Every structure is written in structure tokens, then in C-alpha cells.
Amino acid sequence: MKPFSKNDNGGDLVETAFLVQGLLTVKQYFTDGNSDEQQLAQKIDQLWREVEWNWHTRDGENVLYWHWSPDKQWAMNHKITGYDECMITYILAAASPTFPIAPPVYHEGWAGSGAISITATSENPALTLKHRVKSDQGGPLFWAHYSFLGLDPRGLSDKYADYWENNVAHTLLNRQHCIDNPHGYKGYGERSWGLTASYSVPGAAAYFQGQTDQKPDSDQSNLTGYAGHSPAFDLGVITPTAALSSLPYAPGEVMLVMRHFYENLGPSNMGALWVLRCL
């Protein structure tokens, strides 16, 4: 398997967390099944117990590190801090029955000793968590999805936020940005919205990852790049999964999008709707 980069060729704790989240969901489903299903559930339980979450505190720091490599060690040097898609990493690390992290790792590492919280404004909706983007409208919408594929955000709260309310606000702010459409892209509106990570215009990945100061040309029509689209980084690319995956947070608003994609763009195109280019 080709590594993401020359230094990123080892353990990836965030992707491991996404995998474990899914496996634990499967385990829960098969725990009381037939003998084969119970055996599968037991194997998943073993895998879950063998993940060394606390190894990624890098000799006891109060933060988790994203990457570790057997030959590059900690060369990536990427601390996992909030708020973004990585919350499930800290949840699973704290819940581990075998290699748990201590509470300060969550509170100081993920929550930045409280810096993750922001005071809600008079706007409705409004975020209560400081997203890791330069915008009060939130980051890419997958941040409201990935950590909650197996973790129910309803009623989930700590001293920093109510996570259901934050995700609902995140969704509605992303939608409102597309309706307001400050860049004047064709096709944006209440039936076509949703900014998240996906294919993008060429050069978007390098700019998004801070490798260049040259902003990509949003007028290009071919989508061979990658970007984590958000209101702060809007290149005119609507990603259908952004809105559709937000159905629990805004069912009425999302159904308008779903019907538009199906009825107006055609059912034959539904399987190919990875991204919509709006020029």
C-alpha cells in the first residue's frame, strides 16, 4: 500500500478510530447472534482491546498525536486538537478498557484547556465549539458526520458543548452560506447546498494543506484536486454527501436537496453524483 507521504507510512490513530468505531457497531449487532456471529464479535472485541491509544501521547504528553512510524517515529508531529472530525479518537481512547488515556489528555489536548469553547452569539443558529477554520460558520460538514457514525450525539454533552446542538448549528450555517452564495456561484440554493471534503479544482489540495500561497482557480471545470470545502474555503463545489449525510440534523431541509438531486438531475445520475461543479 502506498503511504500518504514519505513520513506518513505507519500508524494513523484517527483512521484507526474510524475503523474501530465501525467495528464496535458490528460487534454490538452480532453479540447475541449465532455461533459464527458471536465469534466475529469476540474477534472485534479483541482488536478493540489491542489498540494502544495511550502510545500516541508520545511518552506521556497531554495530547494525542495522529501519526507514528516504525522508521520515521514522530516525524509527522501532528497533534490532534479540536474541533474537527477527530473527536471520536479521544472518545475511544478515553473509553479503552486496556490502554486508556488520562482525563487531562482530553481536556488539555483535545479541548485546549477550554479554548475549544466559544460563547454563543445572538445569531441563530450559532456554533458553541471553535472549529479549526477561520470562520464562525464552521468547517467542512464531514466534521459533523465522521465522529458520529457510531456515536449518537443526541443528549451528548460535556462542559464544552451540547454536541447535537453544535452539529445542527453547523449544518444550518453551512446551508445558509450556500443560500446566501456570496461568491455568486450558479446552482447554489436551498435545493443544492453542502460544502465538505471531496474532489475539487486542481491545486486545491496544496493550497488547503498550506503547501502554497497560490489560491486555486475556482473557474476551472475539471475536478482532479481535493479540498475540505467550507464557507471559509468555498470553490463552487457542492458535494452531495454533505447535505445527504446531514439528514438527522435537518431532515426537512435535506429532503429538499435529495428530491432535487433525484427528480431534477435524474435518478440515472444518482450513483455518479460525487460532486457538482457550480460555475
PAZAPA-4460 file (N, C-alpha, C; in steps of 0.05 Angstrom, whole numbers, plus 32768, in hexadecimal, padded with zeros to 4 digits):
% residues 279
    n_x    n_y    n_z   ca_x   ca_y   ca_z    c_x    c_y    c_z   seq   type   mol
   8011   7FE8   8000   8000   8000   8000   8012   8019   8000     1      M     A
   800B   802C   7FEF   801B   8044   7FEC   8015   8057   8004     2      K     A
   8029   8060   8012   8024   8073   8029   801A   808E   801F     3      P     A
   800D   809C   8031   8003   80B7   802A   801A   80CA   8024     4      F     A
   8031   80C7   8032   8049   80D7   802D   8060   80C7   8038     5      S     A
   8079   80D1   8033   8091   80C2   803B   8093   80BF   8059     6      K     A
   8087   80D1   8068   8088   80CF   8085   806F   80C3   8091     7      N     A
   805B   80C0   8081   8041   80B6   808A   803E   8099   8080     8      D     A
   804E   8087   808B   804E   806B   8081   804A   8057   8098     9      N     A
   803E   8060   80AE   803A   804E   80C5   801E   8050   80D0    10      G     A
   801D   8051   80EB   8003   8051   80F8   7FF5   806C   80F5    11      G     A
   7FDB   806B   80EF   7FCA   8082   80EC   7FB4   807F   8101    12      D     A
   7FB5   808E   8116   7FA3   808A   812D   7F86   8093   8126    13      L     A
   7F83   80A8   8116   7F69   80B1   810F   7F5A   809D   80FD    14      V     A
   7F68   8094   80E8   7F5B   8080   80D7   7F56   8066   80E6    15      E     A
   7F67   805F   80F9   7F63   8048   810B   7F49   804C   811B    16      T     A
   7F45   8064   8125   7F2C   806A   8134   7F13   8067   8123    17      A     A
   7F14   8070   810A   7EFD   806D   80F8   7EF7   804F   80F4    18      F     A
   7F0D   803F   80F0   7F0A   8023   80EC   7EFE   8015   8105    19      L     A
   7F09   801C   811C   7F00   8010   8135   7EE3   8017   813B    20      V     A
   7EDC   8030   8135   7EC0   8039   8139   7EAD   8027   8129    21      Q     A
   7EB4   8022   8110   7EA3   8010   8100   7EA3   7FF4   810A    22      G     A
   7EBA   7FEA   8112   7EBC   7FCE   811C   7EAB   7FCA   8135    23      L     A
   7EAC   7FDE   8147   7E9D   7FDC   8160   7E7F   7FDC   815A    24      L     A
   7E77   7FEA   8146   7E5A   7FEA   813E   7E53   7FCE   8134    25      T     A
   7E64   7FC1   8124   7E5F   7FA6   811B   7E5F   7F93   8132    26      V     A
   7E72   7F96   8145   7E73   7F85   815C   7E59   7F86   816C    27      K     A
   7E4F   7F9E   8170   7E36   7FA0   817F   7E1F   7F92   8172    28      Q     A
   7E1F   7F93   8157   7E09   7F86   8148   7E0A   7F68   814A    29      Y     A
   7E23   7F5C   814A   7E26   7F3F   8149   7E2A   7F32   8164    30      F     A
   7E2C   7F41   8179   7E32   7F36   8193   7E20   7F1F   819B    31      T     A
   7E06   7F21   8196   7DF3   7F0D   819E   7DEA   7EFC   8186    32      D     A
   7DFA   7EFB   8171   7DF3   7EEB   8159   7DFA   7ECE   815C    33      G     A
   7DFC   7EC1   8144   7E03   7EA4   8144   7E20   7EA1   814B    34      N     A
   7E2A   7E88   814B   7E45   7E83   8154   7E5A   7E91   8142    35      S     A
   7E56   7E92   8128   7E69   7EA0   8116   7E69   7EBE   811C    36      D     A
   7E51   7EC9   8120   7E4F   7EE5   8125   7E5B   7EED   8140    37      E     A
   7E57   7EDC   8154   7E63   7EE1   816E   7E81   7EDF   816D    38      Q     A
   7E8B   7ECC   815C   7EA8   7ECA   8159   7EB4   7EE3   814C    39      Q     A
   7EA6   7EEE   8138   7EAE   7F07   812B   7EAE   7F1D   8140    40      L     A
   7E9A   7F1F   8150   7E98   7F34   8165   7EAF   7F31   8178    41      A     A
   7EB7   7F19   817F   7ECE   7F15   8191   7EE8   7F1E   8185    42      Q     A
   7EEC   7F19   816B   7F04   7F22   815D   7F05   7F40   815C    43      K     A
   7EEF   7F4D   8158   7EEE   7F6A   8158   7EF5   7F75   8173    44      I     A
   7EEA   7F68   8188   7EF0   7F71   81A3   7F0E   7F6F   81A9    45      D     A
   7F1B   7F5A   819E   7F38   7F56   81A2   7F47   7F6D   8194    46      Q     A
   7F3F   7F73   817B   7F4C   7F88   816C   7F49   7FA3   817B    47      L     A
   7F32   7FA9   8185   7F2C   7FC1   8193   7F3E   7FC3   81AC    48      W     A
   7F42   7FAD   81BA   7F52   7FAD   81D2   7F70   7FAF   81CD    49      R     A
   7F78   7FAA   81B4   7F95   7FAA   81AE   7F9F   7FC5   81A3    50      E     A
   7F8D   7FD7   819E   7F95   7FF2   8194   7FA2   8001   81AB    51      V     A
   7FBB   8009   81A7   7FCA   8017   81BC   7FC7   8035   81B8    52      E     A
   7FB0   803F   81C1   7FAA   805B   81BE   7FBE   806D   81CD    53      W     A
   7FC5   8065   81E5   7FD7   8076   81F5   7FF3   8077   81EB    54      N     A
   7FFB   8065   81D9   8015   8066   81CC   8018   8081   81BD    55      W     A
   8002   808A   81B2   8002   80A2   81A2   8002   80BC   81B2    56      H     A
   8007   80BA   81CC   800C   80D2   81DC   802A   80D9   81DB    57      T     A
   8039   80CA   81CD   8056   80D0   81C8   8064   80D3   81E3    58      R     A
   8065   80BD   81F2   8073   80BC   820C   8066   80CD   8221    59      D     A
   804B   80CE   8220   803D   80DA   8236   8035   80F7   8234    60      G     A
   8035   8102   821C   802B   811E   8219   800D   811E   821C    61      E     A
   8002   8134   8223   7FE5   8136   8226   7FD7   813E   820C    62      N     A
   7FDD   812E   81F7   7FD1   8132   81DD   7FD6   8118   81CD    63      V     A
   7FC5   8112   81BA   7FC9   80FB   81A9   7FD6   8105   818F    64      L     A
   7FE8   80F4   8184   7FF5   80FA   816A   7FE8   80E8   8155    65      Y     A
   7FE4   80F3   813D   7FD6   80E6   8128   7FE6   80CE   811D    66      W     A
   8001   80D2   8118   8011   80BE   810A   8028   80B4   811A    67      H     A
   802F   809B   8115   8049   8090   811F   8053   807D   810A    68      W     A
   806D   807D   8105   8079   806C   80F1   808F   805C   80FD    69      S     A
   8092   8042   80F6   80A8   8032   8101   80C3   803B   80F9    70      P     A
   80C6   8049   80E2   80E0   8053   80DA   80E2   8072   80DB    71      D     A
   80CC   8080   80D9   80CC   809D   80DA   80C5   80A8   80F6    72      K     A
   80BC   8095   8107   80B4   809C   8122   809D   80B2   8122    73      Q     A
   80A2   80C8   812F   808D   80DD   8131   8092   80F4   811D    74      W     A
   809E   80EE   8107   80A6   8103   80F3   808E   8114   80EA    75      A     A
   8076   8108   80E8   805F   8118   80E0   8058   812D   80F4    76      M     A
   805C   8127   810E   8059   813B   8123   803E   8149   8123    77      N     A
   8029   813A   811E   800E   8146   811B   7FFD   8140   8134    78      H     A
   7FFA   8154   8144   7FE9   8151   815C   7FCB   8152   8154    79      K     A
   7FBB   8141   8161   7F9F   8141   815B   7F91   8154   816F    80      I     A
   7F87   816A   8164   7F7A   817E   8175   7F5F   8185   8169    81      T     A
   7F4D   818E   8179   7F32   8194   816F   7F2E   81B1   8168    82      G     A
   7F17   81B6   815A   7F03   81A2   8153   7F03   819C   8136    83      Y     A
   7F02   8182   812F   7F00   817A   8113   7EF4   815E   8113    84      D     A
   7EFB   814D   8100   7EF0   8132   80FD   7EFB   811E   8111    85      E     A
   7F0E   8125   8121   7F1E   8112   8130   7F14   810C   814C    86      C     A
   7EFE   8117   8154   7EF4   8114   816F   7EF2   80F6   8178    87      M     A
   7EE9   80E5   8165   7EE6   80C9   816C   7F00   80BC   8175    88      I     A
   7F16   80C6   816C   7F30   80BC   8174   7F34   80BE   8192    89      T     A
   7F2D   80D5   819D   7F30   80DA   81BA   7F1A   80CB   81C9    90      Y     A
   7F02   80C8   81BE   7EED   80BA   81CC   7EF5   809C   81CF    91      I     A
   7EFE   8090   81BA   7F06   8074   81BB   7F1F   8070   81CC    92      L     A
   7F32   8083   81CB   7F4A   8081   81DB   7F43   8083   81F9    93      A     A
   7F30   8094   8200   7F28   8096   821C   7F19   807E   8225    94      A     A
   7F0A   8071   8213   7EF9   805A   821A   7F08   803F   8219    95      A     A
   7F20   803F   820F   7F2F   8026   820C   7F31   8017   8226    96      S     A
   7F2A   7FFD   8226   7F2C   7FED   823F   7F49   7FE4   8245    97      P     A
   7F5B   7FE8   8232   7F76   7FDE   8235   7F8C   7FF3   8233    98      T     A
   7F89   8007   8221   7F9E   801B   821D   7F91   8037   821D    99      F     A
   7F84   803E   8233   7F76   8058   8233   7F88   8070   8237   100      P     A
   7F7F   8087   822E   7F8D   80A0   8234   7F82   80AB   824E   101      I     A
   7F91   80BC   825B   7F89   80C9   8273   7F77   80E2   826C   102      A     A
   7F66   80EA   827E   7F54   8101   8278   7F63   811A   826E   103      P     A
   7F7A   8121   8279   7F87   8139   826F   7F8E   8138   8251   104      P     A
   7F91   8120   8246   7F97   811E   8229   7F80   8129   8219   105      V     A
   7F68   8123   8221   7F50   812D   8214   7F4D   814B   8219   106      Y     A
   7F4E   8153   8232   7F48   816F   8239   7F5E   8182   822F   107      H     A
   7F77   817A   8231   7F8C   818C   8229   7F93   8189   820B   108      E     A
   7F93   816F   8202   7F9A   816A   81E6   7F84   8171   81D2   109      G     A
   7F6E   8163   81D5   7F57   8167   81C2   7F4A   8182   81C7   110      W     A
   7F44   8188   81E0   7F34   81A0   81E6   7F45   81B9   81EB   111      A     A
   7F5F   81B6   81EA   7F71   81CE   81ED   7F6D   81DD   8207   112      G     A
   7F68   81CD   821C   7F64   81D9   8237   7F4C   81ED   8236   113      S     A
   7F38   81E6   8227   7F20   81F7   8225   7F1F   8209   820D   114      G     A
   7F35   820C   81FF   7F35   821E   81E8   7F23   8215   81D1   115      A     A
   7F1B   81FC   81D2   7F09   81F1   81BD   7EED   81FE   81BF   116      I     A
   7EE6   8208   81D6   7ECB   8214   81D9   7ECB   8231   81CF   117      S     A
   7EB4   8239   81C5   7EAF   8254   81BE   7E94   825D   81C9   118      I     A
   7E92   8276   81CF   7E79   8280   81DA   7E65   8283   81C3   119      T     A
   7E4E   8276   81C6   7E3A   8278   81B1   7E31   8295   81AD   120      A     A
   7E2F   829C   8194   7E27   82B7   818D   7E08   82B8   818C   121      T     A
   7DFE   82D0   8185   7DE1   82D3   8183   7DD6   82C7   816A   122      S     A
   7DE9   82BF   8157   7DE0   82B3   813E   7DD2   8298   8144   123      E     A
   7DC0   8291   8133   7DB2   8277   8136   7DB1   826B   811A   124      N     A
   7DBF   8255   8115   7DCF   8245   8128   7DEB   8251   812C   125      P     A
   7DF8   8247   8141   7E13   8250   8147   7E23   8238   8152   126      A     A
   7E3C   8236   814A   7E4E   8221   8154   7E55   8227   8171   127      L     A
   7E5A   8211   8180   7E63   8214   819B   7E7F   8208   819E   128      T     A
   7E8A   81FE   8188   7EA6   81F4   8188   7EB6   8203   8173   129      L     A
   7ECF   8208   8179   7EE0   8216   8167   7EEB   8203   8153   130      K     A
   7EE1   8204   813A   7EEB   81F3   8125   7F06   81FC   811B   131      H     A
   7F16   81E9   8111   7F31   81EF   8109   7F32   81FB   80ED   132      R     A
   7F22   820F   80E9   7F22   821F   80D0   7F1E   823C   80D7   133      V     A
   7F25   824D   80C4   7F22   826A   80C9   7F06   8273   80C1   134      K     A
   7EF2   826A   80CF   7ED6   8270   80C9   7EC5   826A   80E1   135      S     A
   7EB0   827A   80E5   7E9D   8273   80FA   7E86   8263   80EF   136      D     A
   7E89   825A   80D6   7E74   8249   80CA   7E7C   822C   80C9   137      Q     A
   7E92   8225   80D5   7E9A   8209   80D7   7EAB   81FE   80C1   138      G     A
   7EB6   81E7   80C6   7EC7   81DA   80B2   7EB8   81C9   809F   139      G     A
   7EC5   81B7   8090   7EB8   81A5   807D   7EA3   8194   808D   140      P     A
   7E8D   818E   807F   7E77   8180   808D   7E7E   8164   8097   141      L     A
   7E93   8158   808C   7E99   813D   8095   7EA2   813E   80B3   142      F     A
   7EA9   8156   80BD   7EB0   8158   80D9   7E97   8152   80EB   143      W     A
   7E7F   8155   80E0   7E67   814F   80EF   7E5E   8132   80EA   144      A     A
   7E6D   8123   80DA   7E65   8108   80D2   7E77   80F3   80DD   145      H     A
   7E92   80F5   80D8   7EA4   80DE   80DB   7EA5   80D4   80F8   146      Y     A
   7EA6   80E6   810B   7EA7   80DD   8127   7E8D   80D2   8131   147      S     A
   7E78   80D5   8121   7E5D   80CE   812B   7E51   80B8   811A   148      F     A
   7E62   80A9   810C   7E58   8092   80FC   7E4F   807C   810F   149      L     A
   7E5C   807A   8126   7E54   8066   813A   7E4F   8072   8155   150      G     A
   7E53   808C   8158   7E4E   809A   8171   7E36   80AC   816E   151      L     A
   7E21   80A7   817D   7E09   80B7   817B   7E0D   80D2   8188   152      D     A
   7E0B   80E8   817A   7E0F   8102   8186   7DF7   810D   8196   153      P     A
   7DE0   8100   8194   7DC9   8109   81A2   7DCD   8106   81C0   154      R     A
   7DCB   811C   81CE   7DD0   811C   81EB   7DED   811A   81F3   155      G     A
   7DFF   811B   81E0   7E1B   8118   81E6   7E27   8134   81EC   156      L     A
   7E31   8138   8204   7E3B   8152   820B   7E51   814F   8220   157      S     A
   7E62   8163   8222   7E75   8166   8237   7E76   8183   823E   158      D     A
   7E8A   818B   824D   7E8B   81A7   8256   7E91   81BB   823F   159      K     A
   7E97   81B0   8228   7E9E   81C1   8211   7E87   81C5   81FE   160      Y     A
   7E75   81B2   81FB   7E60   81B5   81E7   7E4B   819F   81E9   161      A     A
   7E34   81A5   81DE   7E20   8191   81D7   7E25   818A   81BA   162      D     A
   7E2D   8171   81B5   7E37   816A   819B   7E21   8167   8186   163      Y     A
   7E09   8160   818E   7DF3   8160   817B   7DED   817D   8172   164      W     A
   7DEB   818F   8185   7DE5   81AB   817E   7DFB   81B7   816D   165      E     A
   7E14   81B0   8173   7E2A   81BB   8163   7E29   81B0   8146   166      N     A
   7E22   8196   8143   7E21   818B   8128   7E0A   8196   8118   167      N     A
   7DF3   819A   8125   7DDC   81A6   8118   7DE4   81C2   810E   168      V     A
   7DF0   81D2   8120   7DF8   81ED   8118   7E0C   81ED   8101   169      A     A
   7E1F   81DA   8103   7E34   81D7   80EE   7E26   81D2   80D3   170      H     A
   7E13   81C0   80D2   7E04   81B9   80BA   7DF5   81D2   80AF   171      T     A
   7DE7   81DF   80C0   7DD6   81F5   80B6   7DE7   820D   80AE   172      L     A
   7DFE   8211   80BA   7E0F   8227   80B2   7E1C   8222   8097   173      L     A
   7E23   8208   8092   7E2E   8200   8078   7E19   8205   8062   174      N     A
   7E01   81FC   8068   7DEA   8200   8055   7DE5   821D   8050   175      R     A
   7DE5   822E   8065   7DDF   824A   8061   7DF4   8258   8050   176      Q     A
   7E0D   8250   8054   7E23   825B   8044   7E1D   8256   8026   177      H     A
   7E15   823E   8020   7E10   8237   8003   7DF8   8246   7FF9   178      C     A
   7DE4   824A   8009   7DCD   825A   8001   7DD4   8277   7FFC   179      I     A
   7DE4   8282   800F   7DED   829E   800C   7E00   82A0   7FF4   180      D     A
   7E10   828C   7FEF   7E21   828A   7FD7   7E31   82A3   7FD2   181      N     A
   7E43   82AA   7FE4   7E51   82C3   7FE2   7E64   82C5   7FC9   182      P     A
   7E6B   82AE   7FBE   7E7C   82AE   7FA6   7E6D   82AD   7F8C   183      H     A
   7E52   82AA   7F8E   7E42   82AB   7F76   7E44   8292   7F64   184      G     A
   7E48   827B   7F70   7E4A   8262   7F61   7E2F   825A   7F56   185      Y     A
   7E2E   8250   7F3E   7E16   8246   7F32   7E0D   822C   7F3F   186      K     A
   7DF3   822A   7F45   7DE9   8211   7F4F   7DE6   820F   7F6D   187      G     A
   7DF3   8221   7F7C   7DF0   8220   7F99   7DD4   8228   7FA1   188      Y     A
   7DCA   821D   7FB7   7DB0   8225   7FC1   7DA6   8211   7FD5   189      G     A
   7D8C   8214   7FDD   7D81   8203   7FF2   7D7E   81E6   7FE8   190      E     A
   7D7F   81E2   7FCE   7D7D   81C6   7FC4   7D98   81BB   7FBB   191      R     A
   7DAD   81CB   7FBE   7DC8   81C2   7FB6   7DDC   81CF   7FC8   192      S     A
   7DE3   81C2   7FDD   7DF6   81CD   7FF0   7E06   81B7   7FFD   193      W     A
   7E1C   81BE   800A   7E2C   81AA   8018   7E4A   81AC   8010   194      G     A
   7E5A   81B6   8022   7E77   81B9   801D   7E86   81A6   8030   195      L     A
   7E96   8194   8025   7EA5   8182   8035   7EBE   8178   8026   196      T     A
   7ECC   8165   8030   7EE4   815B   8023   7EDD   814A   800B   197      A     A
   7EE9   814F   7FF4   7EE3   813F   7FDC   7EF7   8147   7FC6   198      S     A
   7EF2   813B   7FAE   7F00   8144   7F97   7EFD   8163   7F94   199      Y     A
   7F11   816F   7F88   7F10   818C   7F85   7F20   8195   7F6D   200      S     A
   7F23   81AF   7F6A   7F31   81BA   7F53   7F4F   81B4   7F57   201      V     A
   7F5E   81B1   7F41   7F7B   81AC   7F43   7F89   81C1   7F54   202      P     A
   7F9C   81B8   7F64   7FAB   81CA   7F75   7F9E   81CF   7F90   203      G     A
   7F85   81C5   7F94   7F77   81CB   7FAD   7F85   81BD   7FC5   204      A     A
   7F8E   81A4   7FC0   7F9A   8195   7FD6   7FB3   81A3   7FE1   205      A     A
   7FC4   81AC   7FD0   7FDD   81B9   7FD9   7FD7   81D3   7FE8   206      A     A
   7FC4   81E2   7FDE   7FBC   81FB   7FEC   7FAF   81F5   8007   207      Y     A
   7F9D   81E1   8007   7F8E   81DA   801F   7FA1   81D0   8035   208      F     A
   7FB6   81C1   802D   7FC8   81B6   8040   7FE0   81C9   8046   209      Q     A
   7FDF   81E1   803C   7FF3   81F5   8043   800D   81F2   8035   210      G     A
   800D   81E3   801F   8026   81DF   8010   802C   81F5   7FFC   211      Q     A
   8019   8206   7FF7   801D   821C   7FE5   800A   8233   7FED   212      T     A
   8012   824B   7FE6   8001   8263   7FEB   7FEF   826A   7FD3   213      D     A
   7FF3   825B   7FBD   7FE4   8261   7FA5   7FC8   8254   7FA6   214      Q     A
   7FB4   8265   7FA8   7F99   825A   7FAA   7F90   824E   7F8F   215      K     A
   7F84   8236   7F90   7F7C   8229   7F77   7F67   8239   7F67   216      P     A
   7F67   8235   7F4D   7F54   8243   7F3B   7F39   8235   7F3D   217      D     A
   7F26   8242   7F49   7F0B   8236   7F4C   7EFC   8235   7F32   218      S     A
   7F06   8241   7F1D   7EF8   8240   7F03   7EFE   8227   7EF3   219      D     A
   7F11   8217   7EFC   7F17   81FF   7EED   7F00   81EA   7EF1   220      Q     A
   7EFA   81DD   7EDC   7EE3   81CA   7EDC   7EEA   81AE   7EE3   221      S     A
   7F04   81A6   7EDF   7F0B   818A   7EE5   7F11   8187   7F02   222      N     A
   7F09   8171   7F0E   7F0B   816C   7F2B   7F20   8156   7F30   223      L     A
   7F39   815D   7F2F   7F4E   8149   7F33   7F5D   814F   7F4D   224      T     A
   7F55   8163   7F5C   7F63   816A   7F75   7F53   815F   7F8D   225      G     A
   7F5A   816A   7FA4   7F4C   8163   7FBD   7F4C   817B   7FCF   226      Y     A
   7F36   817E   7FDE   7F35   8193   7FF2   7F20   818D   8007   227      A     A
   7F24   8198   801E   7F10   8197   8033   7EFF   81B0   8031   228      G     A
   7EEB   81B0   801F   7EDB   81C8   801A   7ECB   81D0   8033   229      H     A
   7EC9   81EA   8037   7EB9   81F5   804D   7EB2   8211   8046   230      S     A
   7EA1   821F   8055   7E9C   823B   804F   7EB5   824C   804E   231      P     A
   7ECA   8245   805D   7EE3   8254   805B   7EF4   824C   8044   232      A     A
   7EEE   8236   8037   7EFD   822C   8020   7EEA   8221   800B   233      F     A
   7EDB   8233   7FFF   7EC6   822C   7FED   7ECF   8230   7FD0   234      D     A
   7ED2   821A   7FC1   7EDC   821B   7FA6   7EC6   8215   7F91   235      L     A
   7EAD   8216   7F9A   7E98   8210   7F87   7E93   81F3   7F83   236      G     A
   7E99   81E2   7F96   7E96   81C5   7F94   7E82   81BC   7FA9   237      V     A
   7E6B   81B3   7FA0   7E57   81A7   7FB1   7E5B   8189   7FB2   238      I     A
   7E5F   817E   7FCA   7E63   8161   7FCD   7E49   8155   7FD8   239      T     A
   7E3B   8144   7FC9   7E21   813A   7FD2   7E22   812D   7FED   240      P     A
   7E37   811F   7FF4   7E38   8112   800E   7E37   8126   8025   241      T     A
   7E3E   813E   8021   7E3E   8152   8036   7E22   8156   8041   242      A     A
   7E0F   815C   802F   7DF3   8160   8038   7DE6   8145   803F   243      A     A
   7DEA   8131   802E   7DDB   8118   8032   7DE3   810A   804C   244      L     A
   7DFC   810C   8054   7E05   8100   806D   7DFC   8111   8085   245      S     A
   7DF1   8128   8080   7DE7   8139   8096   7DC9   8136   809B   246      S     A
   7DBD   8121   808F   7DA0   811D   8092   7D97   811C   80AF   247      L     A
   7DA5   8110   80C1   7D9B   8110   80DD   7D9A   812C   80E9   248      P     A
   7DAB   813E   80E0   7DAD   8158   80EC   7D98   816C   80E1   249      Y     A
   7D91   8168   80C8   7D7F   817B   80BB   7D6E   816C   80A6   250      A     A
   7D5C   815A   80AF   7D4E   8148   809C   7D3E   8156   8087   251      P     A
   7D30   816B   808E   7D20   8179   807A   7D31   8186   8065   252      G     A
   7D46   8194   806D   7D58   81A2   805B   7D67   818E   8049   253      E     A
   7D6F   8178   8054   7D7E   8164   8044   7D6C   8156   8030   254      V     A
   7D53   8151   8037   7D41   8143   8024   7D3D   8154   800B   255      M     A
   7D3D   816F   800E   7D3B   8180   7FF6   7D52   817B   7FE3   256      L     A
   7D6A   8178   7FEF   7D82   8173   7FDF   7D80   8157   7FD2   257      V     A
   7D79   8143   7FE1   7D77   8128   7FD7   7D64   8126   7FC0   258      M     A
   7D4C   8133   7FC3   7D39   8132   7FAD   7D42   8141   7F94   259      R     A
   7D51   8157   7F99   7D5C   8166   7F82   7D70   8155   7F73   260      H     A
   7D82   8148   7F81   7D96   8137   7F74   7D89   8120   7F65   261      F     A
   7D74   8114   7F70   7D67   80FD   7F64   7D54   8106   7F4D   262      Y     A
   7D44   8119   7F53   7D2F   8120   7F3F   7D38   8133   7F29   263      E     A
   7D4A   8146   7F30   7D53   8159   7F1C   7D6D   8152   7F0E   264      N     A
   7D7E   8144   7F1C   7D97   813C   7F0F   7D95   8120   7F04   265      L     A
   7D80   8111   7F0C   7D7B   80F7   7F00   7D85   80E0   7F11   266      G     A
   7D74   80CB   7F15   7D7C   80B4   7F24   7D93   80A5   7F19   267      P     A
   7D97   80A7   7EFE   7DAE   8099   7EF2   7DC8   80A5   7EFA   268      S     A
   7DC8   80BE   7F04   7DE0   80CC   7F0B   7DE7   80C9   7F29   269      N     A
   7DD4   80BE   7F39   7DD8   80BE   7F56   7DF2   80B0   7F5E   270      M     A
   7DF8   809A   7F50   7E10   808B   7F58   7E2A   8099   7F50   271      G     A
   7E28   80AC   7F3E   7E40   80BB   7F34   7E43   80D6   7F40   272      A     A
   7E30   80DE   7F52   7E31   80F9   7F5E   7E46   80FA   7F74   273      L     A
   7E5F   80FA   7F6D   7E74   80FE   7F81   7E76   811B   7F89   274      W     A
   7E77   812C   7F75   7E78   8149   7F79   7E69   8157   7F63   275      V     A
   7E5F   816F   7F69   7E52   8180   7F55   7E63   8199   7F52   276      L     A
   7E6B   819F   7F39   7E7B   81B6   7F33   7E68   81CD   7F2E   277      R     A
   7E69   81E2   7F3D   7E57   81F9   7F3B   7E66   8212   7F32   278      C     A
   7E66   8218   7F19   7E74   822F   7F0E   7E61   8246   7F09   279      L     A
***
